[in-house]
Amino acid sequence: MAFLSVEDAAHLLRMEYVEMPGLALTAWQAQRLCNLSCEVCDGALRTLLDAGFLRQTTDRRYMRPGSSPSVSAASSNT
């Protein structure tokens, strides 16, 4: 498990979303993708939501405002 600050984790997640347009992740998927603790991941996602960088969909996925989910992320059941 990586020991990153919430700010560093938010930066890492931001880079992933910029690199992969249409990325739509649940909190658990974001945590696994970046190898973060639950607490750090939740704080990073909240930081990105508060900054308007991410939005949360009705199915609790986090994605960039104005983007549509990619096929693989949209069809995932995890």
PyMOL commands that set and color helices and strands:
alter all, ss='L'
color gray80, all
select helices_A, chain A and resi 6-19+27-34+38-50+71-75
alter helices_A, ss='H'
color red, helices_A
select strands_A, chain A and resi 55-56+62-63
alter strands_A, ss='S'
color yellow, strands_A
deselect
rebuild
show_as cartoon
